[in-house]
């Protein structure tokens, strides 16, 4: 989440694993009323004594038939029925064509423990800790938990979203998504109580230092306590039940590893991300993995790990930090491209909100694209869509690397970080709806830009937006930067909102949904402050649902901009084939403009040729997949964390004998006059 800005590829590779794409499809079964006997077909008067055995036998036969149908049909439809290969449903990914396979699917009835356990609205779900809750989903969604096959992708979050085992159709299917911000990457305004407990903390770097020093309270382990409780399976069930179909999950590089001098809790958040993938699969919710914090900080904001200077593609450590980031992108790509995970994680945001020069960033994006597609191969079904952020310049990417394989542009529109406006929201505006001027401002300010980007760049999404037009909220601008907006007391007092205020906020949010088209709200949940209340209320989708300023059905936002007379310059839903999965290539005339490394790095004291770099000689890190106790090893063993066994280059490490500036300030102890090639001595950090 932004805290200050406005607003030659290799040929297709064969898969390295022999896992089949075939998935089981969920079929409709008769309702309970269809299976029940028609009781009025039986005589109601007492039969003669000699006829009673015959009637009893008939009743027993009917009961036997009912039991048989109740057990056999679900087993047949879920287990026995031949699976449909996903490629026969919608393999091209080209929007605008093909028959929808997502409408009107129904969950199979509950079955014995030897087959998948499933249920829809009103079903009872048992969590791994033994507690139970009732699943609430009024939109035709159903969950599936298959002990024998934990990679079962039959689940569906709602009737209008394709099940996980069915291809997504860009331009037809819409993203109704929410971020899981503040969970695996900390932000002060999302978890304010932790930052209030440690007043010296302003970002996760300083928070980690403060936590580690407080051994009496559990030290750095307190972060794992947060991971274990802030987002749970129940949250994912609620997200599916709210009519949503995607979650965007911020993850930091320290989920993979840390190096000396980095205080973060290493390798722990990955365990919870894998749990999240299990939950998302269970409820049919797709995942956009977003690399939210990288070595050196890509934007200087508190959610990048360390606030302050930017040392990614900028400054003396800009190149080395970018090399290390590419390595982590490689490791994550290998994991999520495995057949067992690629349908659950179809989108990969390779770096969040990098605010460096567009030329250097394009060079990085091209290098990442080449590396990723060398791992996955080209075209639909070969690894995730690559999501790149627009660096707060949506219109500047229209000619970006045409012919690239399945790249999505991500924009984060906010009014919250622009000039303060005191225009009221609890008043009537255009079209007779509440919200004052704000719905019109959203529709005219955001809608045309996104639709134009879809026509020029290709698939474009809003990876973040919020439920408020201002910067009110505890720690929203940072721990030591309170808002000066005079309306904040009104906006922060959510417990006393009247119906007009709630309606105005809802119209602002719904117009945002309509204008953006494919969106992720920031964020699902805001934790309470030490005062015991949520103090940034309009950033919490969950709180808004519970209190009536978030629509219970996100589809009801469709058409709102037209209702208030705001033209959106509609996009016709048709993308070029290479944008959605037909293999292509980037012309050499384009790649030649963006060599790697980039010819210049801004803010560096020396030419690029003299900047510190790393070498690929370390053992490669393989991220651990989930473990399962019931499923056969033959089912789970192929998911070993590494998709392409031909990818054998070593891991990134320091060049022995070379001295490196601190990754976050890039200050040379001695300015180099020649490239450091190492002397065999241990590398040091200045």
DOLUM-494943 format. One record per residue: z, x, y of N, C-alpha, C, O in turn. Coordinates in steps of 0.05 Angstrom, whole numbers, plus 5000, padded with zeros to 4 digits. Layout:
ZXYZXYZXYZXY
...
end
This chain:
500050174976500050005000500050175025501650365027
498250115043498050275068500350205087501049975090
501450415099503650365118502850435146504650425164
500350495152499650545180496750505188496350455212
494750515170492050495181491250215189492550025179
489250175206488149915212486449835188486149885164
485449695205483349665185480549715193478749685176
448053164762446253034742448052934720449053094705
448352644718450152524698449052554670446652524666
450752614651449852654624448752404612449452184621
447152434591446152194577448352064562450552184558
447851824554449951664540450851804514449151884498
453451834511454551964487455251754466456051534472
455051834441456051654420459051644421460251834430
460151424412463051414412464251614393463051674372
466551714400467851924384469551814363470551954345
470051554364471751424344470151204331468351094343
470751154306469150954291470450684290470150534271
471950624312473150354313470950154320469250204337
471049924307469149714313469749574338472149544345
467649474352468049304375468749024367469648864384
468348954342468748684334471548594339473448734332
471848364351474448244357474547964346472447834343
476847864341477147594331477147404354478447444374
475547184352475446984373477246754365477446674342
478546634385480246404380478546154380477046114399
478845994360477245744359479045504363481545524360
477845284370479345044374480244934347478744954327
482544824346483444674323484244394331484644344354
484444224312485143954318487943944329489644104322
488443744346491143714357492943584335491943504314
495543584341497343464322496643174316496943084294
495643034337494942754332492542724314492342524299
490742924315488442914297489242954268488042844250
491443104264492243164236494142954225494442944201
495442804242497542624233496342384217494142294224
497642284197496742054183496941804200498641784217
495141614195495241354210497141174195496441064174
499541144206501641004191501040714186502040604166
499540584203499140294199497140234177496540004172
496040444164494340394140495940334116494840244096
498540394117500240344094501640064097502339994119
501939924075503339654077506139694087507539884080
506939514105509639524116511639364100514039414102
510739174083512539024066513339184042511839364033
515539124030516539264007514739203983514338973977
513539413970511739373948513239283923515639303921
511739183904512839113878513839363864512839583869
515739323846517039543832515039713816515139963817
513039583802511139723786509239893803508140093793
508739813828506939953846508140193860506740363871
510940193860512340403876511540693868511140853886
511440763842510641033835507941113846507441343855
506140913846503440973856503541033886502141213896
505140873901505440913930506741183936505941333954
508841233920510241493924508441723920508441923935
506741713899504841923893502841953916502042173923
501941713927500041723949501341863974500042023987
503841783979505241904002505542203999505142354017
506242273974506542563969503942713973503942933983
501742583965499142703968498442743998497442954006
499142534014498542554043500242774055499242934071
502842784048504543004058503443274051503443454067
502543294026501443554017498943624033498543864040
497243434039494843474055495643574083494443754094
497743434095498643514122499543804122498843954140
501243874103502244144101499944344098499944554110
498044274080495744444076494144494101493544724108
493644274116492044304140493644454161492444624175
496244414163497944544183498044844178498344994197
497744934153497845224147495045344145494545554156
493245204131490645314125488945344150487645554154
488845134166487045144189487645374208485745524216
490145404217490645644235489945904222488846084234
490645934196490046184182487046224181486046444185
485546004176482646024175481446104201479746284203
482345974223481146024249481946294261480446424275
484446384255485346634267484846874249484347094260
484846834223484647064205482147064188480747264187
481546834175479446834155476646814168474746944159
476446664190473946634203472646894211474047074221
470146934206468847194212469047244242468547074258
469747494249469847564277467147574290465147634277
467047514316464547524331464447784346466347844361
462447944342462248194357462048144387460447964395
463548284402463648234431460848274443460148144463
459248454431456648504443454748274442452848254457
455348084424453547844422454247634442452747444445
456447674457457347474476456247524504454947354516
456747764514455747834541455948134544457848234555
453948274534454148564534453048694559453848914565
451248564572449948694595451848704619451748884635
453548504622455348494645453848404670455148384691
451248354669449748264693450547984699450547804682
451347944724452347684732450147474735447847534737
451047224734449247004740447946894716446546684718
448247004693446946894669448746884646451046984646
447846764625449446754600451246514600452046414621
452046424577453746194573456646284574457346474561
458246134588461146204589462346144562461945934550
464046334553465446294528468446244533469946234514
469146224559472046214565473145934568475545904566
471445744574472545484580473445334554472145364533
475545184557476544994537477545124512478044974492
477945384511479145504487482045404484483445374504
482945354460485645264455487145454437485945584420
489745484441491145664423491345544395491745304392
491245714374491745614347494645524345496345594361
495145354325497945264321499545494310498545674298
502145474313504045674303503645694272503245494259
503845944262503245994234505346164222507046274237
505346204196507346374183507246664194505246734207
509246824188509547084200507347284190507047494202
505847204169503847384159501247374176499547544172
501147194195498847164213499747164242502147144247
497947184261498747204289500546964297500146734289
502547034314504246824326503046764353502446954368
502746514360501446444385502546184396503846034381
501946124421502845874433501945844461501246044475
501845604470501045534497503445424513505645504509
502845254531504845144549507145004533506544844515
509545084538511844964525512745114500514745044487
511245314492511945464468514345654473514845724496
515645724452518045894454517146184449515946244428
517846364467517246644464519746804460521746774474
519746974440522047144434521447424443519447544434
523247534460522847804470523948014451525347944432
523348264455524148474437527148514436528248624417
528548424458531448444458532848204445535248184444
531248024434532347794420532647544436532947324425
532447564463532647324479530047164478527947264470
530146914486527846734485527446594512529346564527
524946524517524346354540522046174533520546224514
521845954548519645764545517245844562517545874586
514945874550512545954564511445714580511045504568
511145754606510045544623507345614633507045804648
505345464624502545514632501045254632500345154611
500645144656499244884658496244904658494844714662
495245154655492345204659490845264633488645374635
491945194610490545234585490745514574489345584555
492445684586492745954575494545954550496145774546
494246164534495946184510496246484504494546654510
498546544492499246814485498746854455498746664440
498347114448497947184419499447444414499147644428
501147434393502547674384502047704354502847534338
500647914347499747954320501148194308500248424313
503248164293504648394282502948574265503348814265
501048454250499348614232497148764248496148964238
496448654271494348784287495248774317494448584331
496748964325497848964353495648994374496248974398
493149044365490949074384489248814385486848824393
490348594376488948334376488548254406490348244421
485948194412485248124440484447834443482747774460
485647654428484847374429486047224453485047014460
488147324465489647174485487947114509486047254516
488746894523487246804547489346704567491046544560
489246794592491246714612490846434623492846304631
488446334623487846064632485045994623483546164613
484245744626481745644615479345754629477145754618
479545844654477245934669476846244668474946344680
478546384653478346674651477546744622478646644604
475546914619474746994592477047124577478547274589
477347064551479347204535478747504536476547594543
480747664529480347954529478148054511476848254517
477447894490475347984472472647894481470747904465
472347804505469847704516469247854542471047904558
466747914546465948074570466447924596466047684598
467448074616467747974643464947964656463348144653
464447754671461847714684462147734714463047544727
461447964726461747994754459847814769457547784763
460947684790459447494805459747204795459047014808
460947184771461546914759464546884756465746704767
465747064741468647064738469847194762468847384774
472147084771473447184795476147314788477647214771
476747524803479447644800481447484817481147464841
483447374804485747274817488047454808489247414787
488647654825490447854815492847904833493047804855
494748064822497148134837497848424830497448504807
498848564849499848844844502648844833504248664838
503249054818505949104809507049334825507949544814
506949304852507849514870510849564868512349384861
511649804874514549874875515849894848518249924846
514349874826515449894799515450184789517550304785
513050284784512750554773512250764795512251004790
511750674819511550834843513350704864512850474871
515350844873517350724891516350694919514850864930
517150474932516650424961519150314973520350124962
519950414996522550325008522750025013524849905007
520649895022520949605029520849435004521649195006
519949534981519949374957522549394942523449204930
523749624943526449664930528349774951529250004948
528949624971530549724994533349814986534449994999
534649684966537449744960537750044952539850164958
535850154937536050434929535950614953537350814955
534250554972533950724996536350685015537150865029
537550445014540050405030542350565017544050665032
542350584991544450734978544251034984546351174985
541851134988541351414994539951445021537451455022
541451445043540251445070538451675076536751655095
538651895062536852125067534052085055532152235061
533751875038531251835024529351675041530051465052
526851775043524751635058522251595041520451445049
522051725018519851705000520851774972523251824969
519051764952520051814925520852114921522552164904
519752294936520452574935523452604942525052714927
524152504966526952534975528852344960531152414956
527852114951529551944935530252074909532552064900
528252214896528752344871530852574875532552614857
530652714897532652924902535452804905537352914895
535652584920538252454924539352344898541752364893
537652224882538552114856539552334838541652304825
538052554836538752774819541452894826542952984809
542052894852544553004862546952824856549252914854
546452564852548552374847548952334817548352124806
550052534805550452524776552552314768552352204746
554352254786556452054780555251774776556351614761
552951714789551651454786549451454765548151254762
549151684752547051694731544751874738542951914721
544751994762542752184769539952064770539551834776
538052224763535252134764534651914744532651774746
536451884724536051684704536151404716535251214703
537251374740537251114753534451004757534050764757
532451184759529751094762528750954736527350754737
529551054713528750924688530150654686528950464675
532550634695533950364696532250174712532049934705
531150264734529450094751526950024736526149784736
525650214723523150154707523749934686522049754682
526049954674526649774651527349494660527249304644
527949454685528949184694527249054716527148814718
525749214732524349094755522048924746521648704757
520449024727518248864715518748854685519049064672
518748614674519148574645516948394634515148304649
517048344608515048164596515047894609512947764612
517447794617517547534630515847524655514647314661
515747744670514147744694511147704688509747564701
510247834666507447814659506847524649504747424655
508747414635508347134626508246944651506646764651
509846994671509846834695507246874711506146694722
506247124711503747174725501447024712499746904726
501247024685499246864672499646574677497646424681
502146484677502646194682502146114711501945874716
501846304729501246234757498246214762497446194785
496546224741493746204745492346464752490046474760
493846684749492746954755491547074729492246984707
489847274732488547394709488447694708487447814689
489347824730489248114731491848214744493048084760
492748454735494848604750493748874757492449004741
494348964780493749234789496349394788498349314800
496349614773498849764767498750034779497350214769
500150084801500350354813501850544794503950474783
500750774790501950984773501651244787499651294801
503651424784503651684797503051904778503351874753
502252134788501552364770503952454754503552564732
506352414764508652504748509252334723511052394708
507652124720507751984694506652164672507352124648
505052364679503752544660505352804658505952894635
506152914680507653164680508553224708507553114728
510453414711511153534736511053834734511253944712
510653964756510754254757513254344772514454184786
513954604770516354694784516354634814514254664827
518654544824518854464852518354174857518854074879
517354024837516953734840519353584829519853614805
520753434845523353314836523053054821525052944812
520652954817520252684806521152674777521352874762
521752424768522452374740519952394724518152224726
519752604707517252664693516852494668518752454653
514452414663513452304637514752034629514151934607
516551934645518051694637516651434644516651254627
515451414667514151164675511851104656511050874653
510651314643508451264625509351074602507850894594
511751114592512750954571512750654578512150484562
513350604603513550324613510750214619510249974617
508950394627506150304630504950214604503550014603
505550364582504550284556505850014547504449854535
508349974554509649714548508049494563507549284552
507449544588505849354604503249284591502449054591
501849484579499349424566499749244542498049064537
501949274528502549084505503048804516502048614504
504548784537505048514549502448384560501948154555
500848544574498448444585496548344563495348124565
496348494541494748414518495748144507494247964501
498348124505499647884493498947634508498547424497
498747654535498347414551495447404562494847224578
493747584554490847574562490347664590488247594601
492147814602491847904629490548184630491548364616
488548214645487148474648488648654667490148564685
488148924664489649114680487749294696485749394685
488349334721487049544737489149764740491149734754
488649994727490350224730489650364756487350414761
491650414773491150534799492750794802495250784802
491451024804492751274808493651284837492051334855
496151224842497151164869498351404884498451404908
499051614869500151854882499152094867499352114842
498052284882496852524870498152774882499352764903
497853004869499053254879498153304908495853294915
500153374925499653444953499553214972499653264996
499352964963499152724978496352684990495352855004
495252464983492452394992492352255019490152215029
494652175029494652035055497152065072497151975095
499152205062501552245078503352015081505352025095
502851795067504551555067506751585046506551745028
508851425050511151455032510551385003511951474985
508551214998507951144971506151344957505451304933
505451564970503851774957505551994944504552194935
508151944944510052134933511652264955514152244955
510352394974511752524996510252465022507852505025
511752355041510552285067510252535084511752725080
508352525103507952755120505152855119503252695123
504753115114502053235115500453155091501453095069
497753155095495853105073494953375062493953535078
495153415036494353665024492653614999492653764980
491153395000489053334980486453344994485953195013
484653524985482053564999482353625028480553575044
484553735035485153795063487354015063489154005047
487054205081489054425082488654635061486754615045
490354835061490055065044490355005014489155144997
491854805007492054724979490354484972490554374950
488554414990486954174986485154184962484853984948
483954414956482154434933483654454907482954314888
485854614907487454634882488654364874488654294851
489754224894490853954888488753764878489353594861
486253784889484153614879483353674850482753494835
483353934844482754014816484853904797484153814775
487253924805489453814788489253514785489753404764
488453384807488053084806485853014787486052824772
483653164788481353114769482353134740481452984723
484053324735485153364708486753114699486453024676
488353004717489952774710488152524707488752354690
486052504723484152294719482852314692482452114678
482252554683481052594657482952504635482052364616
485452574636487352504616487652194614487752084592
487852064637488051774637485551644627485751444612
483251754634480651634624480551654594479751464581
481351874582481351904553483051694540482251584519
485251634552487051434540485851154541485551014521
485151064566484450784569481650724559480850494557
480050934552477350884541477350844511475350774499
479650884498479850834469479250534463479950364479
477850474441477250194435479650014435479449774442
481950124429484349964428485349884455486949694457
484450014476485549954503483349884524484049784545
480849934518478849904539478449614549477649574572
478949414531478649144540481049054557480848864573
483349174553485749104568485649244595486649134615
484549484597484449634622481449684630480449904626
480149474640477249514646476749644673474449714679
478849674690478549794716480450034719482750024711
479350244732480950484737480550574766478450684772
482550524782482550624810483350914810485750984805
481451094815481951384810483651514831484751734826
483851404855485751504875486151294897484151184907
488551244904489251034923489151134952490551324959
487650994969487751034998487651325007489351405023
485851474996485451745006484251745034482151625038
485551865053484651855081483752125090484852245109
481752235077480552495084477652455091476752225091
476252665098473452635107471752505085472052555062
469952325094468352175075466552355059465952305036
465552575072463752755057465252895035464252905012
467652995040469253125019470052924998470052994974
470752685006471552474987469252394969469652354945
466852374980464452304964463952524944463252464921
464252774952463953004933465952974910465253014886
468352904916470452864896469752624878469952644853
468952404890468152164874465852224855465952134832
463852374865461652444847462552624824461752584801
464252814830465252994808466852834788466652874764
468552644798470052474780468252294763468752264739
466152184776464252014762462952164739462752064717
461952414745460652574725462552634702461852604678
465052714708466952774687467652524670467652544646
468052304683468852054668466551964650467051904627
464151964660461951874644461152074622459951994602
461752334626461452524604463352454581462752514558
465652344588467552264567466752004554466851984529
466051804570465651534560462851464551462551294534
460851604562458151514559457551304581459251244597
455051214581454151034602453850744593453250694569
454250554611453650274606455950114596458150214590
455549854596457549654589458949724563457649794543
461549714563463149774540463850064536465250134517
462950234554463450524551465450604573464550704594
467950564568469950644588470150444611468650254612
472050494629472650304650470650314673469250514676
470650104689469450124716471050314732473550324730
469750474748471050674766471450534793469450464806
473950514801474550384827475150604847476850764843
473650594870474050794891474950644916474050424922
476850754931477750634956475850704979474650914979
475650524998473750565020474850735043473550765064
477250845040478451015061478550865088478250985109
478950595086479150425110476650425127476750415151
474350435113471750425126469850275108468050395096
470250015105468749855086465749875089464249895070
464749885114461849885118460550155115458150165117
462050365109460950625108459950715081459250955078
459950545062459250625034456850485023456350494999
455150365040452950205030450850355015449550244997
450550615021448550775007449850974987448551174979
452250924979453751104962452451134935452350944920
451551374928450751464901449451234885450451164863
447251134895445950914881444951004854443951224851
445450834833444850914806447351004791447151054767
449551014805452051094791452850874772452150634775
454350944752454950754730457550604735459750714732
457250354741459550164743461750264761464050324753
461150284787463050374807463650134825461849994834
466250084830467149864847468449974872469850164871
467849844894469049924920471449744925471349504923
473649874932476249744936476949764966477049974977
477549534978478449535006481149395008481749224992
482749475028485449365032485749255060486749385078
484949005064485048885091487848785097489048635082
488848875120491448785130491248745160489948895174
492548535170493148515199495748645206496348705229
497348695185500148775190500449045204502449095217
498349215202498649475214496749515238496149745246
495849295250494249305274496049245298498449245296
494749195320496349125344497948875340496948675328
500348865350502048635346500848395361500148405384
500748165347499847915358502047705354503147685332
502747565374504847355372503647075369505046875373
501147055362499946795357501446645336501946755315
502346395341504046245322502446175297500046145298
503946145275502646065250503445785242502145665225
505645685253506645415245505545205264506945025273
502845225270501545025287498844955275497845105258
497644735284495144655273492844825285492944895309
490844885269488545045278485944905272485844655270
483845055269481144945264481144785239482544855219
479544575239479244405215481644235210481844095189
483644225229485944065225487944165205489744025197
487744425198489744535179491744715194491244805217
494044755182496044915195495245215193493445295179
496745375209496145655209495245765235494846005238
494845585255493945675281491245815279489445725265
490946045293488446185293488046365269485846465264
490146405253490146605232488046555210486646745202
487846315199485846265178482946335188481346445173
482346255213479746325223479346625226477246725220
481446755236481247045239480747185212479247375211
482047085191481647195165478847155155477447335146
477946905157475246835146473046985160471247095147
473146995187471047135202471347435202469347575204
473847535199474347815201473947965174473248195174
474347825152474247965126471947865108470648035096
471447615108469447505089466647625092465547715072
465447625116462747735118462548025110460648115098
464648185116464548475109464548515079463048685069
466248365065466248405035463648305023462648435005
462648075032460147975020457748155026455948185010
457748275050455648465057455848715039453848825031
458248795034458649025016457748964988456549134974
458148724979457148644952454148654951452948724930
452848594973449848594974448748874977446548924968
450249054989449249324994450349534974448849674961
452949554973454249744955454149644926453349794908
455149404921455449294894458149154892459049044911
459349164868461849014864463949114884464449354885
465148934899467149004919469448814916469148574913
471848924916474348774912476348834934476149044946
478248664938480448724955482848784937484148604926
483449044935485649134917488349074928490249074913
488549014954491048944966490548754990488648795005
492348554994492648405018495348275017496548264996
496348185040499048075040499147795051497047685060
501447675050501847395058502747365087503747155094
502447575103503447565131501547705150500147905142
501347615175499647745194501147955211499948065229
503648015204505248195221506648405204506348415180
508048585217509448805203512348765201513948965200
513248515199516048455196516948515167515348495148
519448585164520648635138522148895137521249095149
524348905124526049135122524549375110523549355087
524349595124523149845115520149825111518950015100
518849615120515949585116514449825128512549925116
515249905152513850125166515150395159514250595170
517150395142518550635135521550595140522350425155
523050765127525950745128526950765157528850615165
525850935173526850985200525050865222525150945245
523350675214521450555234521650245233520050125219
523450125248523649835248521349715264520149835281
520649465257518549325272519549245300521949185304
517749245318518349145346517148875351517148785374
516148745330514948475334517148275340519048245324
517048125363519147945370519347705351521347555352
517247655334517347425316518847475290519247295274
519747725286520847795260523247625252523347545228
525147555269527247375260526247115248527447015229
524147005260523046755249521746795222522046635204
520147015219518747065194520547155172520047095149
522647295179524447405158526347205147527447245125
526846985162528846785153527546585134527446345140
526646675112525046505093526746275082525646075074
529346315080531046105068531045845085531645625074
530345875111530445635128527745555139527545405158
525545655126522845565134522745255132523645145112
521545125152521044835149518244805137516844995132
517544555132515044495118512644585134510644675122
512744575160510444665176510044965175507845055173
512245115175512045405172510945475145509145645143
511945355124510845415097507945345095506345495083
507145125107504345045105502545235120500345305111
503445325144501845515159501545785144499345895144
503645875132503446125117501546085093499946265087
501845855079500145805056497145795064495445895049
496545675087493745665095492745945102490346005097
494446115113493646395118493046535092491046675090
494646495072494246625046491846515032490246675021
491546255032489246135019486546205032484546255018
486546225058484046315072483446605065481146675063
485546765061485147045053483947045025482047195020
484946885007483846874980480946794980479346914966
480246594996477446504997475646715009473446754999
476546835030474847035044474347285027472247395027
476447365012476247614997474747584971473547774961
474847354958473347304934474647414909475647254892
474747674906476147804883478347954895477948144910
480847884888483147994903485548054886485847934864
487248234896489948284885491948264908491748414927
493748084906495848054926497848284924498448374902
498748394947500848594947503348464957503548414981
505348414940505648504912506948284897507648074909
507448314871508648094855511548044863512347814864
513048254868515948224871517048414892516248644893
518848314908520448474927523348454918524448244914
524648694914527448694906529248634929528448664952
531648544924533548474945534648734958534748944946
535548704983536948914996539848914987540648764970
541449094998544249104991545748845000547948794991
544448705018545648445027545148225006546148005010
543548284986543148084964540847894969540647694955
539147944989536947764994534347924998534448165004
532147784994529447904998529047915028529147715042
528348155038528148185067525248255076524848315100
523348235058520548245065519148025049517648075031
519847775056519147545039516147495035515347405013
514547545055511747465053510047675039507547655038
511347875028509948065011510548014981509648164964
511947804975512747734947511247494938511847264947
509347524919507947294907509947114892509846874894
511747244878513647094862515346914879515746674873
516447024901518146864919516546644932517646424935
514146694940512446484952511846264933511746034941
511346324907510946114887513445944885513245694883
515746074884518245924880518945754904520345554900
518045824927518845684951516645544966517145434988
514245534955512245354965510345454986508945294999
510145714991508145805010505845964996504046055009
506045984970503846084953502745854937504345704925
500045804936499045584921499645604891499345824879
500345384879500945384850498445444834498645554812
496145374844493545424831491745574851490845464871
491245834847489645994866486845884870485645944891
485745734851483045634855482845434877480645394888
485045314885484945114907484245234934483645094953
484245504936483445634960480445644964479545684987
478945594943476045614945474945404965475545174963
473245504983472045325003473545285028472545145046
475945405030477545355054476245455080476345335101
474945695078473645805102471345615112471045575136
469945495093467845305101469045055114467944945132
471344975104472744735115473544775144473544575159
474145015152474945065180472545155197472945235220
470145155185467745225200467345525204465845605222
468445685186468145975188465946065168466446045144
463646155178461446235160462146495146463146685159
461746505120462346745104459946915097460247125084
457546835105455146965096455247005065455447235056
455146785050455746795021454047005006451647045012
455347124986453947294967452947124944454446954935
450547174935449346994915450347054887449546914868
452047254883453147304857451447484839452247534816
449147584849447447744833447648044840447148114863
448448204821448648494825446248624811445048514793
445648874820443549024808444449114780446849164776
442649144761443449204733445249444730447149444715
444649664745446249914742449049874753450850034746
449549674770452149634781454049504762456549524765
452949374741454649224723454149294694454849134676
452949524688453049604660450449684647450449784624
448149664661445649764649445450054655445450134679
445250234635445250514640443150604659440850514658
443850784677442050894697442951174704444551284689
441951284725442851554733442651574763441051434776
444151764775444051804804441852004810441752214797
440051944828437852134834438952404843441052424857
437552614835438352884843438452914873439953074884
436752764887436752784916439452694928440152784950
440852524914443552434923445652634915447352704932
445652724890447752904881447653174896449653304900
445253254904444953514918446453524944447253734953
446953294956448353274982451253314979452653374999
452353284954455253284951456053474929456953394907
455753734933456553934912459553944909461053854926
460354044886463154094880463654384875462254504859
465554504889467254384909465654334935463554444939
466754164953465454114978465154374994466954544992
463154395011462754645026464854705046465254935054
466254495056468354545075470854375067470554155056
473154475074475654335071477054335098477754545108
477354105110478554095137481454185136482854135117
482254315158485054395160485754655145488054735146
483854775132484355025117484155265136482555265155
485655475130485655715147483555915138482956105153
482255865115480256045104477955885093478255645089
475656015089473355875076474155775048476055865036
472555585039473055465012473155674991474655664971
471455884993471256094973473856254970474256384950
475556244990478156384989480556214984482756304982
480055954981482355764976483455794948481955864929
486055754944487155764917485855554899485255334908
485455624874484355444854485955484828487555674825
485555304809486855314783484855384762482455394767
485755434738484055504716484655314692486855214689
482655274676482855084653483555224627481855224609
485855344625486555494601489155404588490055514568
490455194599492955094588492354904565490154794564
494354854548494054644528493654374542494854324562
491854214530491253954542493453754536494453744513
494253604556496153384552494853144540492753054550
495953034519495052774508497252574512499552614502
496652354525498652154530499251984505497451914491
501851934500502551794475501951494477502551374497
500751384456500351094455502950954447504951074441
502850694446505050534436505350574406503450644392
507850544396508350554368509150284358510350124372
508450224333508949964321510149994293509250174278
512049834287513449864261512449684239512849744216
510949474246510049284225507149344217506549324193
505449404236502549434230502149674212503549874213
500049664195499349884177498350124193497150084215
498950354183498050604197495050614201494150724221
493550504182490650504185489750344209487550394219
491350164219490650004242491350154268489750144287
493650274269494650394293494050694297494050794319
493450834275493051124277490751204294490951414308
488451054294486251144311486951154341485651304356
488951004350489751014378491551254382494051224383
490351484385491951734387492151844415493252054419
491051694435491251784462488851934473488751994497
486952004456484652164464482152054453481752054428
480351944470477951804461475751994451474751954428
475052184466472652354460473552624449474452794463
473252654423474152894410472353134416473153364410
470153084429468453304438469353424465468353634473
471253294477472353394503474553584497476853504492
473953844496475854044487476554254508477854454502
475754204533476454394554479454404558480854204554
480454644565483354674568484454514592482954414609
487154514594488454374616488754554640488554804638
489154434663489354584688491954724690494054614684
491854974700494255134704493755344725491455394732
495855464735495655674755494355924743494655984720
492856064760491756324752493956534752495256574773
494456654730496556854728496157074747494057204749
498257134763498157354782497357264810497557434828
496557014814495856914840498256774853499856644839
498456794879500656654894499556404906497356404918
501056184904500155934915502055824937504555844934
501055724958502755584978504055344965503155244944
506055234978507254984970505154764970503654744990
505054604949502954394948503054194970501054074977
505454154983505653955003505454055032505253895050
505554315036505154415063502854615066501754645087
502154745044499754925044499955165061497955275069
502455255068502755485086502555745070504055785051
500655915077500256175064502556355072503256375095
503756495052505556715058503956945070504857075089
501656995058499757195068496957075066496156995044
495557065088492956945088491057115071490757355076
489757005051487957165033485457255047484357115064
484457485039481957595049479857615027477557695033
480657565003478857564980479857364959482257304958
478057254943478957064922480857194903480557434896
482957044895484857154876483957084848483656854840
483357294832482457254804484657314784484257294760
487057394794489357434776489557714767487657864767
492057794760492558064751494058064725494758274715
494457824714495957804689498957764693500357704674
499857794718502657744723503157444726501257294728
505657364726506357084729505556984756506057124776
504456744758503756624783506356534798508356464785
506156544824508556464840507756254860505356214866
509656114870509255914891510756004916513056064914
509356004938510656084963512455864973513755894994
end
